[in-house]
Amino acid sequence: MALFNWVFARSQGGEFILRIEDTDAARSTPESEAMILDSLRWLGLGWDEGPDVGGPHGPYRQSARKHVYHEHAQQLVAQGDAFPCFCSTERLDEMRKAQQAAGENPRYDGLCLSLTESEVRTRLDAGEPHVIRLKVPTDGVCAFEDALRGPIEIPWSQVDMQVLVKQDGFPTYHLAVVVDDHLMGITHILRGEEWINSVPKHKLLYECFDWEMPVHCHLPLLRNPDSSKLSKRKHPTSINYYRRLGILPEALINYLGMMGWSMPDERELFSPREMAADFQLGRIHLGGPVFDLAKLSWLNGQYLRQLEPDAFMDRMAEWALNRDNLSRLVPLVQARTERFSDIAPQVDYLLGDRRSLTAEDFRTNRLSDDQVAQILDHVSREFDAMRGWERQALFDTCQALSKWMDLKIRDFLLPLFMAISGRDVSLPLFDSMVFLGADVTRVRLREALAAVGVSKKQAKRLEKQHREFLAATRGDAGDDGNEG
């Protein structure tokens, strides 16, 4: 989506703005922001305004604009277009369960709309926890135009009374994005098709503020080969994974450009600037483009073979043999090395891909097949949820799981050694995971689980067991994403 916005802006002589939407404190960290900036720079997608370069519409981090959203939320309440909602999470959960049981579309039932102005003031003065909700019509349809898909209509009965400001005082995406897009002078928004159902809420907000709504264009989402939505549980979705794999940035950005679009002359090798020179929204294909790693690898090979030998060596050194990379590798191998020729067999799975695995690789007399699957599944789920990536945190997670499963830690780690290195014994496991990084480690765990083979029935059982682990160790069954 960043690529298509960049290309469209350049094709129109416009500006590409980078905004950090970090109002979810649990999911937004300085590390995640740095990763976004670094990934876009590596791909060659520079921005005209943003948190690091400044601009006339700053600040460009939403966490620094909380006062702006508060002012606009209060304006909506004063106009009667939004209202304080004091309903507890428990009440909302019960309400939605009842609606689903009745075959109804889950949405807020408007209970707090019936409160008198005096009741609202009393509860606010008492400091009662609350959110601010958008008042949404119950009848009729919301009609809007999509620049790619044409006219779209969505019944208001399918639109929830969206939370605009959470209990912690931070805005939800829906309020923040509308306010920021207006104040920053955004004229066109290209985003994924999963946001189509949110347009009525945004259109309603633009009308409440008496603002002109930007042109919206909803692009098709990338798909797995089975046509399901591309997600990290099924497919590597991090730029850093492909960077670590040895994919050139010019090849990856070229391949992403081919996802749903093609050059007028049908050539497959092109740069973003060449794409911008011929870009037209009407040439975007609506069919869900399939992200095919084999096709990406082929395209990357085309770019590699075009390099001069000196450039090839430079790019290879930059990829894996640079001093920063070696400085992290040497502590793992130096004490285990008698000759330099000993190094390659020790680090092959760290610098390259580890060998393909089969279910037979995980057979051991210390663990049953079910235990192996449970270990790989639970570790994968826990590692997917990690924000940081440090050796001690990785070890602590595995130790907690092994204790809960009543397994010795050395037995618990057996499937992980195989999943990460393709061997029963390798360089220190957790140091290897840190060196490989979160993205590669997570992919190898998912590949290992696929090699073991898990039926749908077993997958449901594993998911239930993991929820039991969360309840036993953290006192709950995980975050259900309820914004109250």
Order of alpha helices (4+ residues) and beta strands (2+ residues): alpha-alpha-alpha-beta-alpha-alpha-beta-beta-beta-beta-alpha-beta-alpha-beta-alpha-alpha-alpha-alpha-alpha-alpha-alpha-alpha-alpha-alpha-alpha-alpha-alpha-alpha
